[in-house]
Amino acid sequence: MALYTFRLPDIGEGIAEAEIVAWHVKVGDRVEEDGKLADLMTDKATVEMESPVAGIVREIAGAEGDVIAIGSALAVIEVEGDVAEDDGEAAASPAPAPAPAPEPVAAPAPSPVAAPVAAPAPAPAPAPVAAPAPAPAAAHGPILASPAVRARAADLGIDLAAVRPAQDGRIRHADLDAYLGYHAGQGYGRPGAARADEQVRVIGMRRRIAENMAASKRHIPHFTYVDEIDVTALEDLRADLNANRGDRPKLTMLPLLIVAICRTLPDFPMLNARYDDEAGIVTRSGAVHLGMATQTDAGLMVPVIRDAQDRNVWQLAREIARLADAARTGKATSAELSGSTITVTSLGPLGGIATTPVINRPEVAIIGPNKIVERPVFRPNGRGGEDIVRAKLMNLSISCDHRVVDGWDAASYVQALKKLIETPVLLFAD
């Protein structure tokens, strides 16, 4: 028998260390050759490490969340016969999984980026029934109640001796409801049972997201500008396009918004840019590589729509669906998760009145459409007066890096977007 030390191999250019995000074995387990040992995360991807030998695991490098250097021992395996110690050049079986991308918000909504989640309708509260003052237990004699009623009373902290039954001398759930209604001011009906404290270690993608968010807020002086946009005409156009789409994908608001963003950015090049604050250089991009914040089970990711300015609205819809699916299923590549020049983030129907999204560093701007609401508005009626009509309104947020973007520029850009969105025929005009 001999001990074989498996050292963490070089798993990517410029990678000096990796974080252990999952172990597939523990000390004492047997592992087969090419069997799974652990998943390690770098700045670029998650890599699945496989054992180059078969044997019994005698040591492992550390716990999940620990960071180890390239070339250090990942595992010590007891093997049969004599085996030369690993020199750190053993090959890993990379299974590229999405590397995290920072960013605020997003569980997308009426777009394929994320499906809206319907909140359950609240159950109606039982109507209070007038209850007489409680009578002492002695006046009732034995307390008659089912086990379910007794358990509910105990959970609510109600002494059954204080509850007067409405009929037959047996206490029922309706009697408890009446008691609760009569004594509501005494604090019955606690909001929930206490649970034990739980410590959750922040590792893997969640740690990457935390680090990126902290770096973005630490380095970038954010400011956010919000304006209200009437999207009634745009929604009508979207409905017409969907009614005649044939076998093309159903359109959400997002592809139309991206078209508007791409048409307006050439006049505001400082917004479609990346800022290297160490070198003091702003690179204004000639193409729009649009980041699309996507909520996944693993955390927030930002897949990138390359050359969004060259795609029509149907092509954008297909690419949005493809990238969102790749991100959620863990199939997005490192190239698909990097290189964005500006990002869009949306919480869809959960978006609220306004958002203050965090910039996806080193970009300098991020756009956040909020939920659409219907409200009455005044509109000129063509007869010198105004009529009150129903309109679909949406607040649009933009956060910018104040080191390179001024408030005037951000406001002017949103006004340009607003003009296109409120007159959607301009989206398709040459």
N, C-alpha and C positions, 0 to 999 in steps of 0.2 A: 504494500500500500504506500502511496505517496500523496503529498499535498501539492495541489496545483493552484497557483495564485493567478486569478484572472484580473488583469489590470485594465482600467478604463481606456479604450483605444481613442485615437484621434477621430472624432466624429464630425468634423467640419472645419473648413478653413477659418482660422482666427478664433476658434473655440478653445478656451483655456479651462473651463470648468462646466459642470452640469449639475442639475438638481435632481435628486431622487424623488420621483413623484409616485411610484408604486413598486412594491416588491411582489414577485410572483412565487417566491420561495421563502422559506424561513430556515433557520439553523436546524439541521437534522433531517431536512427533506432530501429526497433523491431527485436529481435533475438529470435528464437525458441529454445526449449531445444534440445541440441546436434547440434545446428546450428554453423556454422563457425564464430569464432571471429577473429583470427589472425594466421599468420604463424611466428614462431620464429626459429631462427637458433642458434645452439650451435656449439661447435667445432666438433661434431660428426655427426650431421644430422639436417635437417629441420623438425620441428614438427608442426603439425596443431592443434591449440587449439580450443576446442569446448565448448560452453556454457553449464553449468550443469543445467541452469534454463531458463525459458522463461520470457521475459519482455522487457522493454525499456532501451537502453544503455544511461546512464547519464554521465559517465566519462570513459575515456580511459587513459592508462598509459603514452603514449607519441607518438611521431611521428615515422614513419618508419626510421630505422637506430639507434634509441635509444636502449641502453642496460639496462635491468632491472634485478634485483636480484631475485633469487628463493625465493618465499614466499612473495614478494611484490605484491601490488594490480595491476592486469592487467586491470580489468574493474569493474565498478560499475553499476549494473543493477537494475532498479526499477521493483519489482515483486508484484503480488497481494497476499495479506495475509501476515503472518509472516513467515520469513525464517531465519534460523540461518546463521550467517556469515560464509563464507567458511573458513576452517581451513588450506587451502593450500595442503590438501591431495587429492583433486579432481583429477580424472584421466583425462589425455589428450588422444586424439586419435592420436597416432603418425602415421604420414605418412612419413616414412623414405624417404627422398630425398637426393640426393648425397651431401655429404659434400665436400667443395672445396679442391683441392689439388694444391699445388704450382707448378710452373714450367714454363718454357719458351715456347716456341714455339708451335705449332703445329697444324695445320689443315692438316691433313694427306693427303697423296696423293695416288699413285696408290695402296693404301691399303684400307681395309674397315674402317680404323681408321678415315679417312675423305675423302670426295669426292672432287676431284679437281674442281676448279671453273674456267670456261673458260672466259677469258677477251674478251669483245666485240671488234670486229675489228673496228679501227678508220674509220670514214667516210672520204672519199676523199675530200680534200679541193677544192673549186670551182676554176677553172682555171681563173686567172686574165685576164680581157679584157681591152685593152687599152681604156682609157677614155680621152676625151679632157678636157681642163681646164674648171672649172665651169663657167657658165655664170650667170650674175646677174638675180634676180627674175623678174625684169621688162621686160627683153628680152623674157621671157617665157610666160608672161601673167599668167592666173590662173594656179595653180599647180594641175595637175590631177594625182591622185594615189588612189589605193584601200585602205580601212581601214587597211588591213593586212600589206600593204607596209608602210603606215603611222606609224602603231604601231611598226614595226621593225625599222624604221628609228629613231623613238623617243627613242627606247630602246638602239640603238647604238649611240645616240647623234648626228645624222646627220641632218643638215638643208636641207630639200627637195629643197629649192630654189637653193642650190648649186649643185644639181644633174641634169645633162643634159639627157633627155630621148633619147633612140635610135630611137624610131619611134612613130608616132601618137601623139606626145606631152604628152603621158601618162607614168609616171614613174612606172617601174615594178621591181620585185626582181632582175632581171638580171642587171638592171641599178645600183641598190644598190651594187651588187657584183662587178661590174666594178669600181664603185666609191671607194669601200673598197680596191680593188687591186691597184688602182692608188695612193691612199692616205694611203697606209699601214703604212708608216713611221710616220704618225701623231697620231698613237695610237688608231685607231678605232678598234672595235671588242674587248671590254673589256672582261676579263676572266670570270667574273661572278658578279652577284649582291650581295651586302653586306647583311648580315643577322644579326638579333639581337643577342647579346651575350646570351648564355644559361648556366645556372648553373645546373649541374647534381650531386646529392649527391651520394657519393660512399658508398653503403650499401650492406648488404647481402654477396653473394658469391664474388662479385667484391672486397669488402673490405677485405674478408679473403685472396683472392689471393694477394692483395696489401700488406697485413701484412706479408704473408709468403714469398713473393718475397723480401721485404725489409729485413726481418730477415735473409734470405739466403745470400743476398749480404753483409749484415752487419757483419755476423759471419764467413762466409767462404771466405778465400782468393782463388778465382777462378784462374785457368789458363786453356787455351784451346789449344789443339793440333789438327791440320788438316792435312790430307794426301789424296792424290788422288788414287782411286782404279779403276781398269779396270773391269767393270761388264759385259763385252760382253758375256763371257762364262756362267755366272750366268743367264743372261737374256735368252740365248738360252736354258738352262736347264729348266728355268721356263716355257718357251713356250712349250717345250716337255711335261712337267708334266701336264700342263693345257690341252694339246691336248688329253691326255689319262686319264683324271681325273674321267671320269664316272659321278656319282652323287655326287662326293665330291666337296667342295667349290673351286671356282677359286682362284688360288694363286696370291698374290701380292709379292712385294719384301720383305715386312716386316717379314713374317714367316721364310723365308730363312735366313734373317739377324739374327733373334732371334736364330735359330739353330746354326749359327756361333758364336754368343755371348756366348751361353751356353756351347759350346764345348771348347772355349778358356778361360773362366773365372776360371776354376780350377787351372790353372797355374798362375793366378794373383788374389789371394784371397783378397788382399787389395782393389780391385776395387768393389767387390761384398760385400759391408759392410755398416754398419751404425755407425756413430761416435757420442757418447754422450760426448760433449765437457765439460759439467759441471763435469762429473765423470772422464773424461780423459780416456775413454774406447772405443776401436774400437771393434765392434762385427762383425767378418767375418762370413758371412752366408754360411752354407753348401748347401743350396738350392738356386735356382735362382727364386726369386719372382719379376717378371719383370713389372715395371710400364710402362704404355703405354699412353703417353700424348694424350689427345683427346679433340678437340675443340667442344664445344656445344653452344647452344644459351645462356645458363646461364653463360658461361665462360669456362676456361680451367680446365679439370678434368684429374686425373690419375688413371684409373682403373688398377687393378693388376692381371697379369697372374700368378697364384700360381703354383709353381713347374714346371716352364717352361722347365726345363731340362728333365723332364719325358715325354714330349709330342712330337709326331712326327710333321712333317710339316703340315699335313692335320688337325690334332687336334689343332695345334696353329692357323690355319686359322679360324676354327670354333669358338675358344675361343675369338679371336680378334673381330670377327663380333658380337658375343654375348655381350661382354663387351662394345664395342662401342655403340651398340644399347641401352643397359641399361643406359649408361651415358647420351646419348642424349635425352632419353625419361624420365629421372628422376627416373629410377627404380633401379639404382645401390645402393647396400647396403653399410653401413659404412665399413663392412669387405672387400668388393670388392674395396674400395677406400683407403685402408691403408695397411701398412706392406711391401711395396716394398723395395727391396735391391739395385736395379739399375734401371734406367729409360731410355727409348728410346723416342725421340721426333723428329717429322718430319713435315716439311712444304710441302712435296711433290713437285709438279711442281713449287710452289712458293718459294722453298727453297733457291734459289740464289746460289752463288758460295760457300759460307761458312756461318756457324752460330756459335754463341758463347752461347750455351744454359746455363741457370741458373740451378744449382744443386737443386734437390728435397730433401731438408734437412729433416732428418739427413743422407741421403745417401751421398756418397763421389764421385760419378761419374754419368755422364749422357751422352748418346751417341746420336748424331744427324746426320743421313744420309741426304745429300742434293740432289738436283735434278740431274737427269741423263742427260748428254748432249753427242752428237755425235761429235767427232773431228777426224781429221787424226792423226795417230801416226806411228812411225817407228817400224817395227817388223823384227826380223831376218828371212831370207827367206830360211835358210838351205843350202844355197850355198855360205856362207861366206859373204853375203851382207845383205842389209835391203830393205824391201818394205814399201811403204806408204799404210796403210790400214785404213778403217773406224773402229773406236772403240767407245763403250759406256763407258763413264767415269763418276765417281761420287766422289765428295769430302765427306769424313767422318770426322765429328768433334767429339771431346770428351772433355768435361769440367771436371776437377777434383779438389778436395779439397787439396790444396798444403800443408796443415798441416799433412796429412797422406799419400799422394800420390806424388811421385816425377815425374818430367818430363820424366825421362828415363823410368819409369814404364809405363806411359801413352803411350809413343811412341812405346815401345816394344809390348804393348798390341794391338795397332792398326796395327802394322806390322803382328802380329799373325792373326788378323782378315783378313787382306789383303790377306795373303797366302791362307786361306780357301776360301774366296770369289772369288779370281782369279783362283782357282783350285777347282771348286765346287764339283767335285767327292769326295773330301775329307770330305765334309759335311756328307756324308752317309757311310763313311768307318769306320769299327770297329777299 
